[in-house]
Amino acid sequence: MGIIGAIMALIGPSASVQAPVGLGTATSFAVLAGQTVTNTGPSIISGDLGVSPGSAVTGFPPGLVINGVQHRADPVSLQAKKD
């Protein structure tokens, strides 16, 4: 019995493996909101932060966005929301 067979034996025949969800351009976003993003402390967000159709982002700083940028009601955040 291979590894897959052993795993299926442990979890049972009713378990299914779901295909990953394609996120399109939203893949790079750590936070993606519709109206407002509010941070209340020393958070570190690794990836893009976006809001659309709203544009309010508060609490940065003290929060930090690393390995990404903020997108506020721009074409990038709009497309990510659609995706």
N, CA, C and O atoms as a CHARMM CRD file, in Angstrom:
* protein
*
  332
    1    1 MET  N      0.84800  -1.16600   0.00000 PROA 1      0.00000
    2    1 MET  CA     0.00000   0.00000   0.00000 PROA 1      0.00000
    3    1 MET  C      0.90000   1.23600   0.00000 PROA 1      0.00000
    4    1 MET  O      1.79600   1.35300   0.83500 PROA 1      0.00000
    5    2 GLY  N      0.66600   2.13800  -0.91500 PROA 2      0.00000
    6    2 GLY  CA     1.44700   3.36300  -0.98800 PROA 2      0.00000
    7    2 GLY  C      0.99000   4.37600   0.04500 PROA 2      0.00000
    8    2 GLY  O      0.06500   4.12400   0.81700 PROA 2      0.00000
    9    3 ILE  N      1.64600   5.51900   0.04800 PROA 3      0.00000
   10    3 ILE  CA     1.32500   6.57000   1.01400 PROA 3      0.00000
   11    3 ILE  C     -0.10700   7.05000   0.83200 PROA 3      0.00000
   12    3 ILE  O     -0.81900   7.24100   1.81800 PROA 3      0.00000
   13    4 ILE  N     -0.54100   7.24700  -0.39600 PROA 4      0.00000
   14    4 ILE  CA    -1.91000   7.71200  -0.65100 PROA 4      0.00000
   15    4 ILE  C     -2.91200   6.68700  -0.12700 PROA 4      0.00000
   16    4 ILE  O     -3.90300   7.05000   0.50600 PROA 4      0.00000
   17    5 GLY  N     -2.65200   5.41500  -0.38900 PROA 5      0.00000
   18    5 GLY  CA    -3.54200   4.37000   0.10400 PROA 5      0.00000
   19    5 GLY  C     -3.59600   4.34700   1.62000 PROA 5      0.00000
   20    5 GLY  O     -4.66400   4.15300   2.20000 PROA 5      0.00000
   21    6 ALA  N     -2.45900   4.54100   2.26400 PROA 6      0.00000
   22    6 ALA  CA    -2.41000   4.55100   3.72300 PROA 6      0.00000
   23    6 ALA  C     -3.19200   5.74000   4.27700 PROA 6      0.00000
   24    6 ALA  O     -3.90700   5.60800   5.27000 PROA 6      0.00000
   25    7 ILE  N     -3.05600   6.88700   3.64200 PROA 7      0.00000
   26    7 ILE  CA    -3.79700   8.07300   4.09000 PROA 7      0.00000
   27    7 ILE  C     -5.28600   7.84600   3.91500 PROA 7      0.00000
   28    7 ILE  O     -6.06500   8.15300   4.81700 PROA 7      0.00000
   29    8 MET  N     -5.69700   7.31300   2.77200 PROA 8      0.00000
   30    8 MET  CA    -7.12300   7.05700   2.53900 PROA 8      0.00000
   31    8 MET  C     -7.65700   6.03000   3.53400 PROA 8      0.00000
   32    8 MET  O     -8.81000   6.12700   3.95400 PROA 8      0.00000
   33    9 ALA  N     -6.84700   5.05500   3.91400 PROA 9      0.00000
   34    9 ALA  CA    -7.27800   4.06500   4.89500 PROA 9      0.00000
   35    9 ALA  C     -7.49300   4.72700   6.25200 PROA 9      0.00000
   36    9 ALA  O     -8.39100   4.33500   6.99800 PROA 9      0.00000
   37   10 LEU  N     -6.67500   5.72800   6.57800 PROA 10     0.00000
   38   10 LEU  CA    -6.81400   6.41300   7.85400 PROA 10     0.00000
   39   10 LEU  C     -8.00600   7.35700   7.89500 PROA 10     0.00000
   40   10 LEU  O     -8.69900   7.43900   8.90900 PROA 10     0.00000
   41   11 ILE  N     -8.24900   8.06900   6.80200 PROA 11     0.00000
   42   11 ILE  CA    -9.31700   9.06900   6.81800 PROA 11     0.00000
   43   11 ILE  C    -10.64200   8.52300   6.31500 PROA 11     0.00000
   44   11 ILE  O    -11.67900   9.15700   6.50900 PROA 11     0.00000
   45   12 GLY  N    -10.63100   7.37800   5.68300 PROA 12     0.00000
   46   12 GLY  CA   -11.87800   6.74600   5.25800 PROA 12     0.00000
   47   12 GLY  C    -12.27400   7.11300   3.85100 PROA 12     0.00000
   48   12 GLY  O    -11.77500   8.08500   3.28500 PROA 12     0.00000
   49   13 PRO  N    -13.17800   6.32600   3.28700 PROA 13     0.00000
   50   13 PRO  CA   -13.56900   6.52500   1.89900 PROA 13     0.00000
   51   13 PRO  C    -14.45500   7.74100   1.66400 PROA 13     0.00000
   52   13 PRO  O    -14.58200   8.19000   0.52500 PROA 13     0.00000
   53   14 SER  N    -15.07600   8.28800   2.71700 PROA 14     0.00000
   54   14 SER  CA   -15.98000   9.41400   2.50700 PROA 14     0.00000
   55   14 SER  C    -15.24800  10.74300   2.39400 PROA 14     0.00000
   56   14 SER  O    -15.84200  11.74200   1.98500 PROA 14     0.00000
   57   15 ALA  N    -13.97900  10.77000   2.74700 PROA 15     0.00000
   58   15 ALA  CA   -13.21500  12.00700   2.64500 PROA 15     0.00000
   59   15 ALA  C    -12.86700  12.27400   1.19200 PROA 15     0.00000
   60   15 ALA  O    -12.59000  11.35300   0.42300 PROA 15     0.00000
   61   16 SER  N    -12.88500  13.53100   0.83400 PROA 16     0.00000
   62   16 SER  CA   -12.51500  13.88800  -0.53100 PROA 16     0.00000
   63   16 SER  C    -11.48000  14.99300  -0.50400 PROA 16     0.00000
   64   16 SER  O    -11.42000  15.78400   0.43700 PROA 16     0.00000
   65   17 VAL  N    -10.68900  15.03800  -1.51600 PROA 17     0.00000
   66   17 VAL  CA    -9.68600  16.07300  -1.65300 PROA 17     0.00000
   67   17 VAL  C    -10.23400  17.10500  -2.62600 PROA 17     0.00000
   68   17 VAL  O    -10.60600  16.77900  -3.75300 PROA 17     0.00000
   69   18 GLN  N    -10.27800  18.34300  -2.17800 PROA 18     0.00000
   70   18 GLN  CA   -10.80900  19.40600  -3.02300 PROA 18     0.00000
   71   18 GLN  C     -9.68200  20.08900  -3.77700 PROA 18     0.00000
   72   18 GLN  O     -8.57800  20.26000  -3.25900 PROA 18     0.00000
   73   19 ALA  N     -9.97500  20.47100  -4.98900 PROA 19     0.00000
   74   19 ALA  CA    -9.00500  21.19100  -5.80300 PROA 19     0.00000
   75   19 ALA  C     -8.79200  22.58300  -5.21700 PROA 19     0.00000
   76   19 ALA  O     -9.72200  23.15800  -4.65100 PROA 19     0.00000
   77   20 PRO  N     -7.59900  23.12800  -5.34100 PROA 20     0.00000
   78   20 PRO  CA    -7.36200  24.47800  -4.84400 PROA 20     0.00000
   79   20 PRO  C     -8.23800  25.49000  -5.58100 PROA 20     0.00000
   80   20 PRO  O     -8.58700  25.30300  -6.74700 PROA 20     0.00000
   81   21 VAL  N     -8.57500  26.54500  -4.88700 PROA 21     0.00000
   82   21 VAL  CA    -9.38600  27.61800  -5.45500 PROA 21     0.00000
   83   21 VAL  C     -8.46000  28.59800  -6.15700 PROA 21     0.00000
   84   21 VAL  O     -7.50200  29.07900  -5.55300 PROA 21     0.00000
   85   22 GLY  N     -8.72800  28.89800  -7.41200 PROA 22     0.00000
   86   22 GLY  CA    -7.94000  29.88500  -8.13900 PROA 22     0.00000
   87   22 GLY  C     -8.29600  31.28900  -7.68500 PROA 22     0.00000
   88   22 GLY  O     -9.45300  31.69700  -7.79000 PROA 22     0.00000
   89   23 LEU  N     -7.32700  32.02900  -7.18300 PROA 23     0.00000
   90   23 LEU  CA    -7.57500  33.36700  -6.66100 PROA 23     0.00000
   91   23 LEU  C     -7.26500  34.47400  -7.66100 PROA 23     0.00000
   92   23 LEU  O     -7.52100  35.64600  -7.38700 PROA 23     0.00000
   93   24 GLY  N     -6.72300  34.11500  -8.80000 PROA 24     0.00000
   94   24 GLY  CA    -6.39600  35.13000  -9.80100 PROA 24     0.00000
   95   24 GLY  C     -5.46000  36.18000  -9.23000 PROA 24     0.00000
   96   24 GLY  O     -4.46800  35.85000  -8.57900 PROA 24     0.00000
   97   25 THR  N     -5.77700  37.44800  -9.47600 PROA 25     0.00000
   98   25 THR  CA    -4.90400  38.52500  -9.01400 PROA 25     0.00000
   99   25 THR  C     -4.98900  38.75600  -7.50900 PROA 25     0.00000
  100   25 THR  O     -4.18900  39.51500  -6.96300 PROA 25     0.00000
  101   26 ALA  N     -5.94000  38.11900  -6.82500 PROA 26     0.00000
  102   26 ALA  CA    -6.04700  38.26300  -5.36800 PROA 26     0.00000
  103   26 ALA  C     -4.98400  37.45700  -4.62800 PROA 26     0.00000
  104   26 ALA  O     -4.85100  37.58900  -3.41100 PROA 26     0.00000
  105   27 THR  N     -4.22800  36.62800  -5.33500 PROA 27     0.00000
  106   27 THR  CA    -3.22100  35.77300  -4.70800 PROA 27     0.00000
  107   27 THR  C     -2.20700  36.55600  -3.88700 PROA 27     0.00000
  108   27 THR  O     -1.77100  36.07400  -2.84200 PROA 27     0.00000
  109   28 SER  N     -1.82600  37.72800  -4.31900 PROA 28     0.00000
  110   28 SER  CA    -0.78100  38.48400  -3.62400 PROA 28     0.00000
  111   28 SER  C     -1.29700  39.23700  -2.39500 PROA 28     0.00000
  112   28 SER  O     -0.50700  39.84200  -1.67100 PROA 28     0.00000
  113   29 PHE  N     -2.60700  39.20800  -2.15300 PROA 29     0.00000
  114   29 PHE  CA    -3.18000  39.99600  -1.05900 PROA 29     0.00000
  115   29 PHE  C     -3.23600  39.20800   0.24000 PROA 29     0.00000
  116   29 PHE  O     -3.73000  38.08100   0.27900 PROA 29     0.00000
  117   30 ALA  N     -2.71800  39.82000   1.30800 PROA 30     0.00000
  118   30 ALA  CA    -2.85800  39.26700   2.65000 PROA 30     0.00000
  119   30 ALA  C     -4.15200  39.76400   3.27600 PROA 30     0.00000
  120   30 ALA  O     -4.77500  39.05400   4.06600 PROA 30     0.00000
  121   31 VAL  N     -4.56100  40.98400   2.92500 PROA 31     0.00000
  122   31 VAL  CA    -5.80900  41.58600   3.39800 PROA 31     0.00000
  123   31 VAL  C     -6.49700  42.20700   2.19500 PROA 31     0.00000
  124   31 VAL  O     -5.88400  42.96000   1.43900 PROA 31     0.00000
  125   32 LEU  N     -7.78200  41.88800   2.02200 PROA 32     0.00000
  126   32 LEU  CA    -8.56100  42.45600   0.91600 PROA 32     0.00000
  127   32 LEU  C     -9.97600  42.69100   1.43100 PROA 32     0.00000
  128   32 LEU  O    -10.68200  41.74600   1.78300 PROA 32     0.00000
  129   33 ALA  N    -10.38000  43.95200   1.47100 PROA 33     0.00000
  130   33 ALA  CA   -11.67100  44.32500   2.05000 PROA 33     0.00000
  131   33 ALA  C    -12.50300  45.12100   1.05800 PROA 33     0.00000
  132   33 ALA  O    -12.00800  45.56200   0.02200 PROA 33     0.00000
  133   34 GLY  N    -13.77800  45.29800   1.39500 PROA 34     0.00000
  134   34 GLY  CA   -14.69600  46.02500   0.54000 PROA 34     0.00000
  135   34 GLY  C    -14.78800  47.50800   0.84700 PROA 34     0.00000
  136   34 GLY  O    -14.83500  48.32500  -0.07200 PROA 34     0.00000
  137   35 GLN  N    -14.81300  47.87200   2.13000 PROA 35     0.00000
  138   35 GLN  CA   -15.01600  49.27200   2.48200 PROA 35     0.00000
  139   35 GLN  C    -13.88400  49.88500   3.28800 PROA 35     0.00000
  140   35 GLN  O    -13.41300  50.97800   2.97500 PROA 35     0.00000
  141   36 THR  N    -13.44000  49.17200   4.34200 PROA 36     0.00000
  142   36 THR  CA   -12.47200  49.73900   5.27900 PROA 36     0.00000
  143   36 THR  C    -11.55700  48.65700   5.81400 PROA 36     0.00000
  144   36 THR  O    -11.99800  47.53800   6.07600 PROA 36     0.00000
  145   37 VAL  N    -10.29100  48.98300   5.97800 PROA 37     0.00000
  146   37 VAL  CA    -9.34800  48.13500   6.70000 PROA 37     0.00000
  147   37 VAL  C     -8.92000  48.94400   7.91800 PROA 37     0.00000
  148   37 VAL  O     -8.43500  50.06800   7.79200 PROA 37     0.00000
  149   38 THR  N     -9.10600  48.35100   9.10900 PROA 38     0.00000
  150   38 THR  CA    -8.74200  49.01700  10.35500 PROA 38     0.00000
  151   38 THR  C     -7.76700  48.14400  11.13600 PROA 38     0.00000
  152   38 THR  O     -8.04300  46.97400  11.40100 PROA 38     0.00000
  153   39 ASN  N     -6.64900  48.70900  11.49300 PROA 39     0.00000
  154   39 ASN  CA    -5.65700  48.03100  12.31700 PROA 39     0.00000
  155   39 ASN  C     -5.60900  48.73800  13.65800 PROA 39     0.00000
  156   39 ASN  O     -5.68000  49.96600  13.71800 PROA 39     0.00000
  157   40 THR  N     -5.48800  47.96600  14.74700 PROA 40     0.00000
  158   40 THR  CA    -5.49900  48.56900  16.08100 PROA 40     0.00000
  159   40 THR  C     -4.22600  48.31900  16.88100 PROA 40     0.00000
  160   40 THR  O     -4.20500  48.58200  18.08400 PROA 40     0.00000
  161   41 GLY  N     -3.17700  47.82700  16.26000 PROA 41     0.00000
  162   41 GLY  CA    -1.96100  47.56200  17.01000 PROA 41     0.00000
  163   41 GLY  C     -0.75600  47.41800  16.11700 PROA 41     0.00000
  164   41 GLY  O     -0.76700  47.84700  14.96400 PROA 41     0.00000
  165   42 PRO  N      0.29700  46.80400  16.66100 PROA 42     0.00000
  166   42 PRO  CA     1.55000  46.67500  15.92000 PROA 42     0.00000
  167   42 PRO  C      1.55500  45.48000  14.95800 PROA 42     0.00000
  168   42 PRO  O      2.47300  44.66100  14.99500 PROA 42     0.00000
  169   43 SER  N      0.55800  45.38100  14.12000 PROA 43     0.00000
  170   43 SER  CA     0.44300  44.26200  13.17400 PROA 43     0.00000
  171   43 SER  C      1.47400  44.37900  12.06400 PROA 43     0.00000
  172   43 SER  O      1.89300  45.47600  11.69300 PROA 43     0.00000
  173   44 ILE  N      1.87300  43.22300  11.54000 PROA 44     0.00000
  174   44 ILE  CA     2.73400  43.17900  10.36900 PROA 44     0.00000
  175   44 ILE  C      2.00600  42.35400   9.32400 PROA 44     0.00000
  176   44 ILE  O      1.75200  41.16800   9.53000 PROA 44     0.00000
  177   45 ILE  N      1.67400  42.97000   8.21700 PROA 45     0.00000
  178   45 ILE  CA     0.98200  42.32300   7.11100 PROA 45     0.00000
  179   45 ILE  C      2.02000  42.01300   6.04600 PROA 45     0.00000
  180   45 ILE  O      2.68100  42.92200   5.54400 PROA 45     0.00000
  181   46 SER  N      2.17300  40.74200   5.69400 PROA 46     0.00000
  182   46 SER  CA     3.13400  40.34700   4.66600 PROA 46     0.00000
  183   46 SER  C      2.37000  40.02200   3.39400 PROA 46     0.00000
  184   46 SER  O      1.77100  38.95300   3.27100 PROA 46     0.00000
  185   47 GLY  N      2.39800  40.94700   2.45600 PROA 47     0.00000
  186   47 GLY  CA     1.65400  40.83100   1.20200 PROA 47     0.00000
  187   47 GLY  C      0.91400  42.12900   0.96000 PROA 47     0.00000
  188   47 GLY  O      1.02200  43.07700   1.73800 PROA 47     0.00000
  189   48 ASP  N      0.16600  42.16000  -0.11900 PROA 48     0.00000
  190   48 ASP  CA    -0.58200  43.36600  -0.44700 PROA 48     0.00000
  191   48 ASP  C     -1.76500  43.55500   0.49300 PROA 48     0.00000
  192   48 ASP  O     -2.32900  42.58900   1.00700 PROA 48     0.00000
  193   49 LEU  N     -2.12900  44.81000   0.70900 PROA 49     0.00000
  194   49 LEU  CA    -3.31400  45.19000   1.46100 PROA 49     0.00000
  195   49 LEU  C     -4.17000  45.98800   0.50800 PROA 49     0.00000
  196   49 LEU  O     -3.69100  46.94300  -0.10300 PROA 49     0.00000
  197   50 GLY  N     -5.43700  45.61200   0.36700 PROA 50     0.00000
  198   50 GLY  CA    -6.29000  46.31200  -0.57000 PROA 50     0.00000
  199   50 GLY  C     -7.68700  46.52700  -0.05100 PROA 50     0.00000
  200   50 GLY  O     -8.19100  45.76600   0.77500 PROA 50     0.00000
  201   51 VAL  N     -8.30400  47.58000  -0.55200 PROA 51     0.00000
  202   51 VAL  CA    -9.69800  47.88000  -0.25400 PROA 51     0.00000
  203   51 VAL  C    -10.34200  48.45800  -1.50700 PROA 51     0.00000
  204   51 VAL  O     -9.78400  49.34000  -2.16000 PROA 51     0.00000
  205   52 SER  N    -11.53800  47.93800  -1.83300 PROA 52     0.00000
  206   52 SER  CA   -12.27500  48.41100  -3.00300 PROA 52     0.00000
  207   52 SER  C    -13.70400  47.88200  -2.90400 PROA 52     0.00000
  208   52 SER  O    -13.86100  46.70300  -2.58800 PROA 52     0.00000
  209   53 PRO  N    -14.72700  48.64300  -3.14300 PROA 53     0.00000
  210   53 PRO  CA   -14.72100  49.98700  -3.72600 PROA 53     0.00000
  211   53 PRO  C    -14.41200  51.09600  -2.72500 PROA 53     0.00000
  212   53 PRO  O    -14.15700  52.23000  -3.12800 PROA 53     0.00000
  213   54 GLY  N    -14.43000  50.78600  -1.41300 PROA 54     0.00000
  214   54 GLY  CA   -14.06200  51.78000  -0.42000 PROA 54     0.00000
  215   54 GLY  C    -12.58700  52.11200  -0.51100 PROA 54     0.00000
  216   54 GLY  O    -11.84700  51.49500  -1.27700 PROA 54     0.00000
  217   55 SER  N    -12.16000  53.09900   0.28200 PROA 55     0.00000
  218   55 SER  CA   -10.75600  53.49900   0.22100 PROA 55     0.00000
  219   55 SER  C    -10.15100  53.78400   1.58800 PROA 55     0.00000
  220   55 SER  O     -9.02500  54.27500   1.66900 PROA 55     0.00000
  221   56 ALA  N    -10.88300  53.48300   2.67500 PROA 56     0.00000
  222   56 ALA  CA   -10.40500  53.81800   4.00600 PROA 56     0.00000
  223   56 ALA  C     -9.46000  52.74500   4.55300 PROA 56     0.00000
  224   56 ALA  O     -9.81600  51.56900   4.63100 PROA 56     0.00000
  225   57 VAL  N     -8.26700  53.16600   4.92400 PROA 57     0.00000
  226   57 VAL  CA    -7.28200  52.30900   5.58600 PROA 57     0.00000
  227   57 VAL  C     -6.76200  53.10000   6.77400 PROA 57     0.00000
  228   57 VAL  O     -6.18800  54.17600   6.60800 PROA 57     0.00000
  229   58 THR  N     -6.96500  52.56100   7.98700 PROA 58     0.00000
  230   58 THR  CA    -6.49800  53.24500   9.18600 PROA 58     0.00000
  231   58 THR  C     -5.63000  52.30600  10.01200 PROA 58     0.00000
  232   58 THR  O     -5.76700  51.08500   9.94800 PROA 58     0.00000
  233   59 GLY  N     -4.73300  52.90600  10.78700 PROA 59     0.00000
  234   59 GLY  CA    -3.88400  52.14500  11.68400 PROA 59     0.00000
  235   59 GLY  C     -2.56300  51.69400  11.09000 PROA 59     0.00000
  236   59 GLY  O     -1.91800  50.79100  11.62300 PROA 59     0.00000
  237   60 PHE  N     -2.15600  52.31300   9.99400 PROA 60     0.00000
  238   60 PHE  CA    -0.87200  52.01100   9.35700 PROA 60     0.00000
  239   60 PHE  C     -0.11000  53.31600   9.18400 PROA 60     0.00000
  240   60 PHE  O     -0.41300  54.05200   8.24500 PROA 60     0.00000
  241   61 PRO  N      0.86000  53.65000  10.03000 PROA 61     0.00000
  242   61 PRO  CA     1.34300  52.94600  11.20300 PROA 61     0.00000
  243   61 PRO  C      0.38300  53.10600  12.37900 PROA 61     0.00000
  244   61 PRO  O     -0.47300  53.98900  12.34800 PROA 61     0.00000
  245   62 PRO  N      0.50500  52.27400  13.41400 PROA 62     0.00000
  246   62 PRO  CA     1.63800  51.45600  13.80400 PROA 62     0.00000
  247   62 PRO  C      1.76900  50.15100  13.01500 PROA 62     0.00000
  248   62 PRO  O      2.84200  49.54700  13.01700 PROA 62     0.00000
  249   63 GLY  N      0.70900  49.70300  12.34300 PROA 63     0.00000
  250   63 GLY  CA     0.83100  48.50000  11.53700 PROA 63     0.00000
  251   63 GLY  C      1.77100  48.71000  10.36700 PROA 63     0.00000
  252   63 GLY  O      1.95300  49.83400   9.89800 PROA 63     0.00000
  253   64 LEU  N      2.36600  47.62400   9.89800 PROA 64     0.00000
  254   64 LEU  CA     3.29400  47.68900   8.77200 PROA 64     0.00000
  255   64 LEU  C      2.83900  46.74600   7.66900 PROA 64     0.00000
  256   64 LEU  O      2.31000  45.66900   7.94500 PROA 64     0.00000
  257   65 VAL  N      3.04100  47.14600   6.44000 PROA 65     0.00000
  258   65 VAL  CA     2.83000  46.27900   5.27600 PROA 65     0.00000
  259   65 VAL  C      4.20900  46.00500   4.70600 PROA 65     0.00000
  260   65 VAL  O      4.90200  46.91800   4.25700 PROA 65     0.00000
  261   66 ILE  N      4.61000  44.70800   4.72800 PROA 66     0.00000
  262   66 ILE  CA     5.89600  44.31900   4.16200 PROA 66     0.00000
  263   66 ILE  C      5.64600  43.34800   3.01500 PROA 66     0.00000
  264   66 ILE  O      4.61500  42.67700   2.98600 PROA 66     0.00000
  265   67 ASN  N      6.54700  43.27100   2.10100 PROA 67     0.00000
  266   67 ASN  CA     6.43000  42.37500   0.94100 PROA 67     0.00000
  267   67 ASN  C      5.16800  42.64400   0.13400 PROA 67     0.00000
  268   67 ASN  O      4.60900  41.73200  -0.47500 PROA 67     0.00000
  269   68 GLY  N      4.72400  43.88500   0.13000 PROA 68     0.00000
  270   68 GLY  CA     3.53000  44.24300  -0.62300 PROA 68     0.00000
  271   68 GLY  C      3.29900  45.73800  -0.54600 PROA 68     0.00000
  272   68 GLY  O      4.09500  46.47900   0.03100 PROA 68     0.00000
  273   69 VAL  N      2.20600  46.16500  -1.13100 PROA 69     0.00000
  274   69 VAL  CA     1.84900  47.58600  -1.13500 PROA 69     0.00000
  275   69 VAL  C      0.36800  47.73300  -0.78600 PROA 69     0.00000
  276   69 VAL  O     -0.40200  46.77300  -0.82400 PROA 69     0.00000
  277   70 GLN  N     -0.00100  48.96600  -0.44500 PROA 70     0.00000
  278   70 GLN  CA    -1.40200  49.26800  -0.18600 PROA 70     0.00000
  279   70 GLN  C     -2.07900  49.69500  -1.48300 PROA 70     0.00000
  280   70 GLN  O     -1.54700  50.50800  -2.23900 PROA 70     0.00000
  281   71 HSD  N     -3.25800  49.13600  -1.72500 PROA 71     0.00000
  282   71 HSD  CA    -4.07200  49.50200  -2.88800 PROA 71     0.00000
  283   71 HSD  C     -5.42100  49.98200  -2.36300 PROA 71     0.00000
  284   71 HSD  O     -6.16100  49.22600  -1.73500 PROA 71     0.00000
  285   72 ARG  N     -5.73000  51.25700  -2.63000 PROA 72     0.00000
  286   72 ARG  CA    -6.97100  51.85500  -2.15000 PROA 72     0.00000
  287   72 ARG  C     -7.83100  52.27600  -3.33300 PROA 72     0.00000
  288   72 ARG  O     -7.54900  53.26900  -4.00300 PROA 72     0.00000
  289   73 ALA  N     -8.88400  51.50200  -3.57800 PROA 73     0.00000
  290   73 ALA  CA    -9.84800  51.82500  -4.63400 PROA 73     0.00000
  291   73 ALA  C     -9.15700  52.09800  -5.97100 PROA 73     0.00000
  292   73 ALA  O     -9.55000  53.00300  -6.70700 PROA 73     0.00000
  293   74 ASP  N     -8.14400  51.32500  -6.27100 PROA 74     0.00000
  294   74 ASP  CA    -7.44300  51.47100  -7.54300 PROA 74     0.00000
  295   74 ASP  C     -7.77500  50.26700  -8.43600 PROA 74     0.00000
  296   74 ASP  O     -8.43000  49.33000  -7.98000 PROA 74     0.00000
  297   75 PRO  N     -7.33600  50.28000  -9.68700 PROA 75     0.00000
  298   75 PRO  CA    -7.64700  49.15800 -10.58700 PROA 75     0.00000
  299   75 PRO  C     -7.13400  47.80600 -10.08500 PROA 75     0.00000
  300   75 PRO  O     -7.74700  46.77500 -10.36300 PROA 75     0.00000
  301   76 VAL  N     -6.01600  47.79700  -9.34900 PROA 76     0.00000
  302   76 VAL  CA    -5.45900  46.53600  -8.84200 PROA 76     0.00000
  303   76 VAL  C     -6.38100  45.92700  -7.79200 PROA 76     0.00000
  304   76 VAL  O     -6.68600  44.73600  -7.85100 PROA 76     0.00000
  305   77 SER  N     -6.82900  46.73900  -6.82800 PROA 77     0.00000
  306   77 SER  CA    -7.71900  46.21400  -5.78200 PROA 77     0.00000
  307   77 SER  C     -9.09300  45.87300  -6.35000 PROA 77     0.00000
  308   77 SER  O     -9.72700  44.92300  -5.89300 PROA 77     0.00000
  309   78 LEU  N     -9.55400  46.62200  -7.32500 PROA 78     0.00000
  310   78 LEU  CA   -10.85300  46.31800  -7.96100 PROA 78     0.00000
  311   78 LEU  C    -10.78800  44.95900  -8.66500 PROA 78     0.00000
  312   78 LEU  O    -11.70500  44.14900  -8.52800 PROA 78     0.00000
  313   79 GLN  N     -9.73200  44.70700  -9.40300 PROA 79     0.00000
  314   79 GLN  CA    -9.60500  43.41300 -10.10600 PROA 79     0.00000
  315   79 GLN  C     -9.46100  42.26700  -9.11900 PROA 79     0.00000
  316   79 GLN  O    -10.02600  41.19300  -9.32300 PROA 79     0.00000
  317   80 ALA  N     -8.70200  42.49200  -8.04600 PROA 80     0.00000
  318   80 ALA  CA    -8.54600  41.43700  -7.03800 PROA 80     0.00000
  319   80 ALA  C     -9.87700  41.10000  -6.40500 PROA 80     0.00000
  320   80 ALA  O    -10.16100  39.92600  -6.16800 PROA 80     0.00000
  321   81 LYS  N    -10.70400  42.09600  -6.12100 PROA 81     0.00000
  322   81 LYS  CA   -12.03900  41.84300  -5.56200 PROA 81     0.00000
  323   81 LYS  C    -12.88900  41.05100  -6.55400 PROA 81     0.00000
  324   81 LYS  O    -13.62600  40.15100  -6.15100 PROA 81     0.00000
  325   82 LYS  N    -12.79700  41.37400  -7.83500 PROA 82     0.00000
  326   82 LYS  CA   -13.56700  40.63300  -8.84800 PROA 82     0.00000
  327   82 LYS  C    -13.10300  39.17800  -8.92800 PROA 82     0.00000
  328   82 LYS  O    -13.91800  38.26300  -9.04500 PROA 82     0.00000
  329   83 ASP  N    -11.77900  38.97700  -8.86400 PROA 83     0.00000
  330   83 ASP  CA   -11.23700  37.61900  -8.93700 PROA 83     0.00000
  331   83 ASP  C    -11.63300  36.80700  -7.72200 PROA 83     0.00000
  332   83 ASP  O    -11.26400  35.63700  -7.61500 PROA 83     0.00000
